[in-house]
Amino acid sequence: MPNAHSPTLSRAAFLRLLAGGGVAASAVTASGRGRGEAKADEPLLTRPIPSSGDALPVVGLGTWQTFDIGAGEAERAPRREVLKILLEGGGKVIDSSPMYGRSEGVVGDLLAELGARERAFLATKVWTRGREAGIAQMEQSLRRFRSERLELMQVHNLVDWQVHLKTLRAWKAEGRIRYLGITHYTSGALDDLAAVIESEPLDFVQLAHSLAVRAAEERLLPLAADKGVAVLVNRPYEKGALFRRVKGQALPPWAADFGAATWGQFFLKYILSQPAVTCVIPGTAKPRHMLDNLGAGRGRLPDAREREQMVRFWEEL
């Protein structure tokens, strides 16, 4: 039977071992040199939010589709466990949107049940046109989250962003939100995001980035770093497309050098190896996947040489 650190171990097999035995997500070579050094109880890595200097854990949670559910306990129990694993594992960021159906309300209900609102960094979005409609929608988000304030409000997909940023600045001054930002989920919008970052003082930008979709590396990530804008990364697995591409493929042995024990950790560590990235927010409704995702935020991250090696490996698949 392969050990828990074998680079050929599948994500599912690794997670079964992790759940059953609390194994460390690290490996040691025959010479005794540590490989990755990440352990299940090791603190999650953090990065500062440039506008405040506050530390933010590098792995969070997205809620698109995965938290748009009903009130039944059978549906809610695994989501409650996902939130519990995130928070107890050192994570904080929970990202949602009124566009995500019932997700905001489900998160609000479950955090209230866990008594964990103050441990979470809640991020959501305004996604409508017009000042008054935007205010009404944001007020609704506060009610759904059962909160009088939010950590981050973002203009979703840049819809009517000039109007909403004025409101967000007022809300920030009033203490109703701590940070403000903009988002988009397509690479085709990167130039538009860049134009806003160039012209407006922002705390956060949220964008798509993955080993398969690397366009943000060309301009957006360097620009965000230069302007002091924190970066949230969505679509890290491209709706599962990355896993489908490597199905049946073993992890390369050198992935253990930076502590990647599963494909999920391999993909997330690539993203987090970009210094401009503040936090990655993969969505999941499965506790074992939340546990696995957190593992990517522990131990060493790939350096520039290893990042290039990961890209070559991906392109040759």
Buried (B, 14 or more C-beta within 10 A) or exposed (E): EEEBBBBEBBBEBBBBBBEEEEBBBBBBEEEEEBBBBBBBEBEBBBBEBBBEEBEBBBBBBBBBEBBBBEEEEEEBEBBBBBBBBBBEBBBBBBBBBBBBBBBBBBBBBBBEEBEBBEBBBBBBBBBBEEEEBBBEBBEEBBEBBBBEBBBBBBBBBBBBBEBBBEBBBEBBEEEBBBBBBBBBBBBEBBEBBBEBBEEBEBBBBBBBBBBBBBBBBEBBBBBBBEBBBBBBBBBBBBEEEBBEBBEEEEBBEBBBBBBBBBBBBBBBBBBBBBEBBBBBBBBBBBBBBBBBBBBBBBBBBBEEEBBEBBBEBBEEE
